[in-house]
Amino acid sequence: MPKTKAYSKTTRTPKFQHGNYPFYYGYRNPMSSYDDPRINLLNPEWISNKRCLDIGCNSGLVTIEVARRFNPKEIVGIDIDQSLIKKARKNLYLANSLRKPLASFETKKDKDQNTHNDSGNGSYSDKEQGSNYFPISMPILYGTIPVRPYTSLNGTLESEDVTNKNDNDGDDDDEWVKKVQFFMADWMNISKSKRHAKVLDQLTKDGSYDVVIAWSITKWVHLNHGDDGIRQFFQKVYDSLAPGGIFLLEPQNWDGYSKRSRISPAMKSNYDSIKLKPDQFESYLLGDVGFVRSEYLGTPETLAKGKCASDTQPSSGYYRLLIFRSTSALKYESGHT
């Protein structure tokens, strides 16, 4: 008689219980680690000079690309897996090592002249400089260049993390790497850390962020914490947003829950008791949580096929990308409809 597969009786946390796959972005988008089609659905005005939080950032590739492309005021990526946070920081150091450096002795006149010659549009950013200025062999041979970030937490810079900041030049587009930080944290149970207490304390404060990103993590929150947990998750997101803030959500389909529920008995129990299904999230966020407006941005995979979002249904690779706006949303109207 064949043996049936049983759940492990050990008390060890099941592997990838939170969807913390080490090569998640790698096998999801193998053509280019930094070219995620979901990012192409975002309007730069939503992110530029805004305080952003990326929940479940994994190895940080999306967080880094959002920062590089849209230049937020700051962006914090958090993940429950310390090993992924270490990878995220390494990826940030790699991005910093490949980009074209700025000459500290360059005068503003020289900078303006070089900008005109390079781009012709007066903007001086990594897009014109080239984020792959140095070959990948350089960091492989000589190591990566670390980033010492500064942050605008509570409206002030953390002086211990700031080196040689020029306050006379208000343009920090070229210093986007310093606006990215990664921390290990469980959004459902923020623990205090002596080393990063200031940042982690901010995660628990109301109105701390203008933008919260939560892509492909709702299934894991739901399976680990049940209906009460996903409700708590959404409420914490809403509370963390400043007036007019936006919530960028990619909810996973219900069809994908069943297989993952078999990771542990607790997850299976939560799965069996779920009443609030993913297709009800939108109405719940608008009717119960307090968001005042939602928009369907599209299914990212349709972009590569040249189709309009309204012409397709969500595929198995990516899910519906939605944006929810909190109160005073008109402040952030961007013309993207």
C-alpha positions in Angstrom: 0.0 0.0 0.0 1.5 3.3 -1.0 2.4 5.8 1.7 0.5 9.1 1.8 2.5 12.3 2.2 2.0 13.8 5.7 2.8 17.2 7.1 6.0 17.5 9.0 5.6 17.2 12.7 8.6 19.3 13.5 8.2 22.8 15.0 10.5 24.2 12.4 9.0 27.0 10.2 8.0 25.5 6.8 10.3 26.6 4.0 8.9 29.5 1.9 5.9 29.7 4.2 5.7 33.4 3.4 6.4 33.1 -0.3 10.0 34.1 0.3 11.4 32.3 -2.7 15.1 33.2 -3.2 14.9 33.5 -7.0 11.4 34.8 -7.2 12.1 37.7 -9.6 14.7 35.6 -11.5 12.4 32.9 -12.8 9.5 35.2 -13.0 11.2 37.6 -15.5 14.3 35.8 -16.8 15.0 38.3 -19.6 16.1 41.1 -17.4 16.2 41.2 -13.6 15.4 44.9 -13.6 12.8 45.1 -16.3 9.5 44.3 -14.5 6.4 45.0 -16.7 4.4 46.0 -13.6 6.6 49.0 -13.3 5.7 50.2 -16.8 2.1 50.6 -15.6 3.1 53.2 -13.0 2.8 56.9 -13.5 6.0 58.7 -12.4 4.0 61.4 -10.7 2.8 58.8 -8.2 6.3 58.0 -7.0 8.5 61.0 -7.7 9.5 62.8 -4.5 7.1 60.7 -2.5 7.7 58.6 0.6 7.3 54.9 -0.4 7.1 51.6 1.3 7.4 48.2 -0.5 6.0 45.4 1.6 7.4 42.0 0.8 10.3 43.4 -1.3 12.0 40.0 -1.7 15.5 40.5 -3.2 14.8 44.2 -3.8 15.0 44.3 -7.6 11.6 46.0 -8.0 12.3 48.4 -5.2 15.6 49.4 -6.7 14.1 49.9 -10.2 11.2 52.0 -8.9 13.8 54.2 -7.1 16.1 54.4 -10.2 13.3 55.2 -12.6 11.0 57.5 -10.6 13.3 59.1 -7.9 11.1 59.0 -4.8 11.9 61.1 -1.7 12.7 57.8 0.0 11.7 54.1 -0.5 11.9 51.5 2.2 11.7 47.8 1.3 10.8 45.3 4.0 10.7 41.5 4.0 10.2 38.9 6.6 13.3 36.9 5.4 16.7 38.2 6.5 18.5 36.3 3.7 16.4 38.2 1.1 17.2 41.5 2.8 20.9 40.7 2.5 20.4 40.0 -1.2 18.4 43.2 -1.6 21.3 45.2 -0.1 23.8 43.4 -2.3 21.7 44.2 -5.4 21.6 47.9 -4.3 25.4 47.9 -4.0 25.7 46.3 -7.4 23.4 48.9 -9.0 25.5 51.6 -7.3 28.7 50.0 -8.6 27.6 49.9 -12.2 26.2 53.5 -12.6 28.3 56.4 -13.9 29.9 58.3 -11.0 29.6 62.0 -10.6 32.8 64.0 -10.5 32.8 65.9 -7.1 35.0 68.6 -8.6 32.7 69.3 -11.5 31.3 72.8 -11.4 27.6 73.5 -12.0 28.4 75.1 -15.3 30.3 72.0 -16.4 27.5 69.8 -15.2 24.9 71.8 -17.1 27.0 71.7 -20.3 27.5 67.9 -20.0 23.9 67.4 -19.4 23.0 69.3 -22.5 25.4 67.4 -24.6 24.3 64.0 -23.2 20.6 64.3 -23.3 19.5 67.6 -24.8 16.6 67.9 -22.4 18.2 69.5 -19.4 17.7 66.6 -17.0 20.7 65.2 -15.2 19.9 61.7 -14.0 21.0 58.1 -14.1 18.8 57.5 -17.2 21.0 59.8 -19.2 24.2 58.8 -17.5 23.5 55.1 -18.0 22.9 52.8 -15.1 25.3 50.2 -16.7 28.2 52.6 -17.2 30.7 50.1 -15.8 30.9 46.5 -17.0 29.7 43.7 -14.6 33.3 42.5 -14.4 34.3 45.5 -12.3 32.3 44.6 -9.2 33.2 40.9 -9.7 36.9 41.7 -9.7 37.0 44.5 -7.2 33.8 44.2 -5.2 30.7 46.4 -5.0 30.5 49.9 -3.7 28.3 50.1 -0.6 25.6 52.8 -0.2 25.4 55.0 2.9 21.8 56.1 2.8 20.2 59.2 4.0 16.5 59.4 4.8 13.9 62.0 5.4 12.3 60.2 8.3 10.2 62.7 10.3 11.4 65.4 8.0 15.1 65.3 9.1 18.1 63.6 7.8 19.8 61.0 9.8 23.2 62.7 10.2 25.1 59.5 11.0 24.3 58.1 7.6 25.1 61.3 5.6 28.5 61.9 4.1 29.4 64.9 2.0 25.9 66.0 1.2 25.8 69.2 -0.7 22.8 71.3 0.6 23.4 74.0 -2.0 22.3 71.8 -4.9 18.7 70.9 -4.6 18.8 68.2 -7.3 19.3 64.7 -5.9 18.3 62.7 -8.9 21.8 61.4 -9.2 21.8 60.2 -5.6 18.7 57.9 -5.9 20.7 55.0 -4.4 20.9 56.8 -1.1 17.1 57.0 -0.9 16.7 53.2 -0.8 16.8 51.2 2.4 16.0 47.6 3.2 15.1 46.1 6.5 13.9 42.8 7.8 10.4 43.2 9.3 7.1 41.4 9.5 4.5 43.9 8.5 1.9 41.9 10.6 4.1 42.1 13.7 6.7 44.8 13.6 9.4 44.0 16.1 11.6 46.7 17.5 15.3 46.7 16.6 17.9 48.7 18.5 19.9 49.1 15.3 17.1 50.3 13.1 14.6 51.5 15.7 13.9 54.8 14.0 12.9 53.2 10.7 10.9 50.4 12.2 9.1 52.8 14.6 8.1 54.8 11.5 6.5 51.7 10.0 4.0 51.6 12.8 3.0 55.3 12.7 0.0 56.6 10.9 0.5 58.7 7.8 4.1 57.8 7.3 4.0 57.1 3.6 2.6 58.6 0.4 2.7 55.2 -1.5 2.5 51.6 -0.3 3.4 48.8 -2.7 2.1 45.3 -2.0 2.7 43.0 -5.0 2.0 39.3 -4.9 1.9 38.9 -1.2 -1.8 38.9 -0.2 -2.0 35.2 -0.7 0.7 34.6 1.8 -0.7 37.0 4.4 -4.1 35.4 3.9 -2.9 31.8 4.3 -0.7 32.6 7.3 -3.2 34.8 9.1 -6.6 34.0 7.7 -9.4 36.5 7.1 -8.7 38.5 10.2 -5.1 38.8 9.2 -5.8 40.1 5.7 -8.2 42.6 7.1 -5.6 43.7 9.6 -3.1 44.0 6.8 -5.3 46.2 4.7 -6.1 48.4 7.6 -2.5 48.9 8.5 -1.7 49.9 4.9 -4.5 52.5 5.0 -3.4 53.8 8.4 0.2 54.2 7.2 -0.8 56.4 4.2 -0.8 60.1 4.4 -4.0 61.9 3.2 -4.1 61.5 -0.6 -1.8 58.5 -0.4 -2.1 55.6 -2.8 -2.0 51.8 -2.4 -0.6 49.8 -5.3 -1.9 46.3 -4.9 -1.4 43.1 -7.0 -3.7 40.6 -5.4 -3.1 36.9 -6.2 -5.9 34.8 -7.6 -7.9 32.4 -5.4 -7.0 29.5 -7.8 -3.4 29.6 -6.5 -4.3 29.3 -2.8 -5.1 25.6 -2.7 -1.6 24.3 -3.6 0.2 26.6 -1.2 -2.2 25.8 1.6 -0.6 22.4 1.9 2.7 23.9 3.1 1.6 23.5 6.7 -1.5 22.3 8.7 -2.0 25.9 10.0 -2.1 27.3 6.5 -4.5 24.5 5.4 -6.8 25.3 8.4 -6.7 29.0 7.4 -7.5 28.2 3.8 -10.5 26.1 4.8 -11.9 29.0 6.8 -11.4 31.8 4.3 -14.6 33.7 3.5 -13.1 36.9 2.1 -11.9 35.9 -1.4 -9.5 37.9 -3.5 -12.2 39.0 -5.9 -13.9 40.7 -2.9 -10.8 42.7 -1.9 -11.7 45.7 -4.0 -15.2 46.2 -2.5 -13.8 45.5 1.0 -11.1 48.1 0.6 -13.6 50.7 -0.6 -16.5 49.8 1.6 -14.9 48.8 4.9 -11.3 50.1 5.0 -11.9 53.6 3.9 -10.3 54.0 0.4 -12.3 56.4 -1.7 -11.4 55.3 -5.2 -9.9 52.4 -7.2 -8.5 52.0 -10.7 -7.6 48.9 -12.6 -4.2 49.6 -14.1 -4.0 46.4 -16.1 -2.3 43.0 -16.3 1.4 43.6 -16.8 2.0 40.7 -19.3 -0.4 42.3 -21.7 2.1 45.2 -22.3 4.6 42.9 -24.0 1.8 41.6 -26.3 0.7 45.0 -27.3 -2.8 44.6 -26.0 -4.9 46.9 -23.9 -5.5 45.8 -20.4 -9.3 45.8 -20.9 -8.9 43.2 -23.8 -7.4 40.5 -21.6 -7.9 38.5 -18.5 -5.3 38.0 -15.8 -2.8 35.3 -16.7 -1.1 32.8 -14.4 2.2 34.7 -14.5 0.9 38.1 -13.3 -2.2 39.3 -11.7 -4.5 42.4 -11.8 -2.7 45.5 -10.8 -4.9 47.9 -8.9 -4.4 51.4 -7.3 -6.5 52.6 -4.4 -6.6 56.2 -3.3 -7.1 57.3 0.3 -9.0 60.5 1.3 -8.0 63.8 -0.3 -7.1 61.7 -3.4 -7.6 64.7 -5.7 -4.3 66.1 -4.5 -2.6 63.3 -6.4 -4.6 63.2 -9.6 -2.2 62.4 -12.4 -4.3 62.0 -15.5 -3.7 58.2 -15.6 -7.1 56.7 -16.1 
